[in-house]
Amino acid sequence: MLKLSHLKRLGVFAVSAALVATMAGCSGGGDGISDTSQGTAATLNGKPIGEKPVTDYIADFRETAQLTDDDAWAQWMVSNGYTPESVREEVINFYADKLLLKQAGEEKGIKIEQSEIDEQLEQAKAMFEDEEKWKEALEQSGMTEEDYIEEVIRTNLLQQKLQDALASEEGNGASDDELLAYLQDSTALLDGAKRSSHILFNAEDRETAEQVLARIKSGELDFAEAAKQYSADSGSAADGGDVGWDVTSSFVTGYQSALTGLEKDQVSDLVESDYGIHIIKCTDVYNVPEGGINDLGQVPEEIVETVRTNMAASTGSTSFYSWYSEYRDAAELDINPMPEKLPYAVDLSQYEAATPEVTEDPGAADAAATEAPTDGTGQASTN
């Protein structure tokens, strides 16, 4: 079964999966964590974590998970190995991590500009057909746009900037020799790589898409100019529809299948996907030279830089989490005793799981012991 932290983040993942976001947030902003109007739940390096935001967090979770009834809530805690005390402690630790991340950013002088937030927000919205679809996704996740900015965008930007700062301090990053070795090991993947541009139309605009396609194929309309004028993908439209190389991007199946069948400078027919209707043009094809790759200059610059960035990000991510673990261990987190009569502190005594009866057949008992619940993939469930 899902744990509290997992369920709490379900709503955010409903949005972030579509946005290809890397980190989920949660309700409860920075200043709200320190609301001590109902007492102090804990202190982190001398800074308070209020009892009210902890209680509100749990109430929000119960509502989202449809556990507002005390009976259902108690049964859920028992089934998932929780007590009211351990639920409270998990939420306190969640807020402690949020405060530590903010503290680390302040220590390293990191600032997040409004222009960076605006850019991230526009990229998020561009993944949806229109403003209404964006709002629907937010509503389904239980978030407002302000929540998304504070809890997803700001958190992602802060973590990335901390990671970059750490990488800069430690000189992380792949050397040219490491990069060349990686590319040499990837020749099978790189050979035949294709770069493409596309023009995206909303699903209901098929007639317009057909007209534009006919004008492009007749030579009446330049593909890049058509992308700037007609494409619903604002991110690529300004670049004539360019979406890069298929070996450095993840395209939906229909798009990739159509691109695979194109040679350089060829234009596809209309291609349907979950995003709408595409017209695709293959703008370049890379073939590994005979004798293999012996120099970075033999590989398209865009591929080289993407691989370099990904290798640095992988190294930087590992270093960041190692650093953060040490940073977290060095913090002083003092959790205060749990107050009485909190709304989520229901009595669990009548819900405790009954002790299994001992069978008289040792063989049957051994067999029962091996039949652990599975997660649907044949693997024993650990939740």
C-alpha positions in Angstrom: 0.0 0.0 0.0 1.0 3.6 -0.5 2.6 5.5 2.3 1.6 8.9 3.5 4.4 10.8 1.7 3.5 8.9 -1.6 -0.2 9.6 -1.3 0.5 13.3 -0.4 2.4 13.7 -3.7 -0.1 11.9 -6.0 -1.9 15.1 -6.9 1.3 16.8 -7.9 2.5 13.9 -9.9 -0.7 14.1 -11.9 0.5 17.5 -13.2 4.3 16.9 -13.1 4.1 13.7 -15.1 2.6 15.7 -18.0 5.2 18.4 -17.5 8.1 16.1 -17.3 8.8 17.7 -14.0 11.6 16.0 -11.8 10.5 16.8 -8.4 7.0 16.9 -6.7 6.0 19.4 -4.2 3.3 19.6 -1.5 1.0 22.1 0.1 2.4 24.4 2.8 4.6 27.2 1.8 7.8 28.4 3.4 6.5 31.1 5.8 3.5 28.9 6.7 5.9 26.2 8.1 6.8 28.6 11.0 3.2 29.3 12.0 3.3 28.6 15.8 -0.2 29.9 16.6 -1.1 26.3 17.8 2.3 25.6 19.3 5.7 24.5 18.1 6.0 20.9 16.7 9.8 21.0 16.3 12.8 23.3 15.8 15.3 23.0 13.0 18.6 24.7 13.8 16.6 26.9 16.1 13.9 27.8 13.6 10.3 26.7 14.5 8.1 24.2 12.6 4.6 25.0 13.8 2.0 22.5 15.0 -0.6 24.1 12.8 1.0 23.5 9.4 1.6 19.9 10.5 -2.0 19.4 11.4 -3.2 21.2 8.3 -1.0 19.0 6.1 -2.5 15.8 7.6 -6.0 17.2 7.3 -5.3 18.0 3.6 -3.9 14.5 3.1 -6.9 12.8 4.7 -9.3 14.8 2.5 -7.3 14.0 -0.7 -7.2 10.3 0.2 -10.8 10.3 1.3 -9.9 9.4 4.8 -11.9 12.1 6.7 -13.9 9.5 8.6 -12.0 8.6 11.8 -12.7 4.9 11.3 -11.3 4.9 7.7 -8.3 7.0 8.9 -7.5 4.6 11.8 -7.8 1.6 9.5 -5.5 3.2 7.0 -2.9 3.9 9.6 -2.9 0.4 11.0 -2.8 -1.1 7.4 0.2 1.0 6.6 2.1 0.6 9.8 1.5 4.1 11.1 0.5 5.6 14.4 -0.6 9.3 14.9 2.8 9.9 16.4 4.7 8.5 13.4 2.5 10.3 10.9 3.3 13.6 12.7 7.0 12.8 12.7 7.0 12.1 9.0 5.3 15.4 8.2 7.8 17.2 10.5 10.7 15.6 8.7 9.2 16.7 5.3 9.0 20.3 6.5 12.5 20.1 7.9 13.8 19.1 4.5 12.0 22.1 2.9 13.6 24.5 5.5 17.0 22.9 5.0 16.8 23.3 1.2 15.9 27.0 1.7 18.7 27.4 4.3 21.3 25.9 2.0 20.2 28.2 -0.8 20.6 31.3 1.5 24.0 30.1 2.6 25.2 29.8 -1.0 23.7 33.1 -2.0 21.3 31.6 -4.5 18.5 33.8 -5.9 15.6 32.8 -8.1 14.6 35.5 -10.6 11.0 36.1 -11.6 12.0 35.7 -15.2 13.2 32.1 -14.5 9.9 31.3 -12.8 7.9 32.8 -15.7 9.9 30.7 -18.2 9.3 27.5 -16.3 5.6 28.3 -16.0 5.3 28.9 -19.7 7.0 25.6 -20.4 4.6 23.9 -18.1 1.5 25.5 -19.8 2.9 24.7 -23.2 2.4 21.0 -22.5 -1.3 21.5 -22.4 -3.7 22.2 -25.3 -5.0 25.4 -23.8 -5.4 27.4 -20.6 -8.5 25.4 -19.7 -6.7 22.1 -19.9 -3.9 23.5 -17.7 -6.4 24.6 -15.0 -8.2 21.2 -15.1 -4.9 19.5 -14.5 -4.1 21.8 -11.5 -7.6 21.2 -10.1 -7.3 17.5 -10.4 -4.0 17.7 -8.5 -5.6 19.8 -5.7 -3.3 22.8 -6.5 -3.6 26.4 -7.6 -1.2 27.9 -10.0 0.4 29.8 -7.1 0.9 26.4 -5.3 2.5 25.0 -8.4 4.9 28.0 -8.7 5.9 27.8 -5.0 6.0 24.1 -4.5 7.2 22.7 -7.8 8.9 25.5 -9.8 10.7 27.2 -7.0 11.7 23.9 -5.4 13.0 22.6 -8.7 14.9 25.8 -9.5 16.4 25.9 -6.0 17.6 22.3 -6.1 19.1 22.8 -9.6 20.9 25.9 -8.6 22.3 24.2 -5.5 23.4 21.3 -7.6 25.1 23.6 -10.1 26.8 25.5 -7.3 28.1 22.3 -5.8 29.3 21.1 -9.2 31.1 24.4 -9.7 32.8 24.2 -6.3 33.9 20.6 -6.9 34.7 21.0 -10.6 32.3 18.3 -11.6 31.7 17.5 -15.3 32.8 15.1 -17.9 36.2 15.6 -19.5 36.6 15.5 -23.3 38.2 12.1 -23.0 35.3 10.7 -20.9 32.8 12.2 -23.4 34.6 10.7 -26.4 34.7 7.3 -24.7 31.0 7.5 -24.0 30.2 8.4 -27.6 32.5 5.6 -28.9 30.5 3.1 -26.8 27.3 4.5 -28.2 28.0 4.2 -31.9 25.2 1.7 -32.5 22.7 4.2 -31.0 24.1 7.2 -32.8 24.4 5.7 -36.3 21.4 6.8 -38.3 20.3 9.4 -35.7 17.8 11.9 -37.2 17.1 15.5 -36.5 13.6 16.8 -37.1 11.3 19.8 -37.1 7.6 19.7 -36.7 4.4 21.8 -37.0 1.8 20.9 -34.4 -1.9 21.5 -34.9 -4.7 20.9 -32.4 -6.7 17.8 -33.1 -9.7 19.8 -34.3 -7.6 21.7 -36.8 -7.2 18.9 -39.3 -8.5 20.9 -42.2 -5.9 23.6 -41.6 -3.2 21.0 -41.2 -4.1 19.4 -44.6 -4.0 22.8 -46.3 -0.6 23.7 -44.8 0.8 20.3 -45.7 -0.3 20.7 -49.3 1.3 24.1 -49.6 4.5 22.8 -48.1 4.7 19.8 -50.5 3.9 22.0 -53.5 6.8 24.3 -52.6 4.5 27.2 -52.0 5.2 27.5 -48.3 8.6 27.1 -46.5 8.5 24.6 -43.7 10.3 26.7 -41.1 8.1 29.7 -41.9 5.0 27.6 -41.6 6.1 26.4 -38.2 6.5 29.9 -37.0 3.0 30.9 -38.4 0.9 27.8 -37.6 2.5 25.6 -34.9 0.8 25.2 -31.6 4.1 24.2 -30.1 5.4 27.6 -29.1 8.6 26.2 -27.7 9.9 25.0 -31.1 7.9 27.3 -33.4 10.4 30.2 -33.0 13.2 27.8 -34.2 11.3 26.8 -37.3 9.9 23.8 -35.5 13.2 22.3 -34.6 13.0 19.6 -31.9 16.5 18.3 -32.1 17.9 14.8 -32.6 15.9 11.7 -31.8 18.8 10.2 -29.8 18.8 13.1 -27.4 15.0 13.5 -27.1 12.0 11.2 -26.3 9.3 11.4 -28.9 5.9 9.7 -28.7 5.6 6.4 -30.6 3.7 7.8 -33.6 6.1 10.7 -34.1 9.2 8.5 -33.9 7.7 5.9 -36.3 7.0 8.6 -38.9 10.5 10.1 -38.5 12.2 6.7 -38.8 10.6 6.4 -42.3 11.9 9.8 -43.5 15.1 10.6 -45.3 16.8 14.0 -45.0 14.6 16.8 -46.3 11.6 14.6 -46.6 8.2 15.8 -45.1 5.7 13.4 -43.6 2.0 13.2 -44.1 -0.2 14.1 -41.2 0.8 12.2 -38.0 -1.6 11.9 -35.1 -0.5 11.7 -31.4 -1.9 12.5 -28.0 -0.6 16.1 -28.5 -2.5 16.7 -31.7 -1.6 16.5 -35.4 2.1 16.8 -36.6 3.7 17.6 -39.9 7.3 16.3 -39.6 10.4 17.1 -41.5 13.7 15.2 -41.2 16.3 18.0 -41.4 19.5 15.9 -40.9 20.8 12.4 -40.6 24.0 11.4 -38.8 26.0 8.4 -39.8 29.0 7.2 -37.8 32.1 7.5 -40.0 34.0 4.4 -41.2 36.5 3.6 -38.6 34.3 4.8 -35.8 34.3 8.1 -33.8 37.9 9.2 -33.1 37.2 12.9 -32.4 34.4 14.9 -30.9 34.3 17.0 -34.0 32.9 14.0 -35.9 29.7 14.1 -34.0 27.0 16.9 -34.4 27.7 19.6 -31.8 24.1 19.5 -30.5 24.5 15.8 -29.6 27.9 16.3 -28.0 26.6 19.2 -25.8 23.5 17.3 -24.8 25.5 14.2 -23.8 28.0 16.5 -21.9 25.2 18.1 -20.0 23.5 14.8 -19.2 26.8 13.3 -17.9 27.5 16.4 -15.8 23.9 16.3 -14.4 24.3 12.6 -13.5 27.5 13.2 -11.7 26.2 16.4 -10.1 23.0 14.7 -8.9 25.0 12.0 -7.2 27.3 14.6 -5.6 24.3 16.7 -4.6 22.5 14.0 -2.8 25.6 12.8 -1.1 26.3 16.4 0.1 22.7 17.0 1.1 22.7 13.8 3.2 25.7 15.0 5.2 24.1 18.5 5.4 20.9 16.9 6.8 22.7 14.8 9.3 24.5 17.9 10.6 21.3 19.7 11.2 19.7 19.9 14.7 16.1 18.8 14.6 14.4 18.7 18.0 10.8 17.3 17.9 8.6 18.3 20.8 6.2 15.9 22.5 2.9 15.4 20.7 0.1 17.6 22.1 -3.2 16.0 23.3 -6.5 16.0 21.4 -5.1 16.6 17.9 -7.8 15.9 15.3 -5.8 13.1 13.6 -4.8 11.4 16.9 -7.5 8.7 16.9 -7.3 5.6 19.2 -6.0 2.7 17.3 -6.4 0.0 19.9 -9.6 -1.5 18.5 -8.1 -1.6 14.9 -4.9 -3.4 15.6 -4.5 -6.4 13.3 -5.4 -9.7 14.9 -2.6 -12.1 15.7 -2.7 -14.9 13.0 -3.9 -18.3 14.3 -1.2 -21.0 14.6 -1.9 -23.8 12.2 -1.4 -27.4 13.3 0.2 -28.3 10.0 3.9 -27.1 10.0 4.0 -27.6 6.2 0.9 -25.4 5.7 2.5 -22.7 7.9 5.6 -22.7 5.8 3.7 -22.4 2.6 1.6 -19.6 4.0 4.8 -17.8 5.0 6.1 -17.8 1.5 2.9 -16.4 0.0 3.7 -12.7 0.6 1.4 -10.1 -1.1 2.7 -9.0 -4.4 2.6 -5.7 -6.1 1.1 -7.1 -9.3 4.5 -7.8 -11.0 5.3 -10.9 -9.1 7.5 -9.0 -6.6 6.6 -9.2 -2.9 5.1 -5.9 -1.7 7.2 -4.0 0.8 4.5 -1.4 1.7 
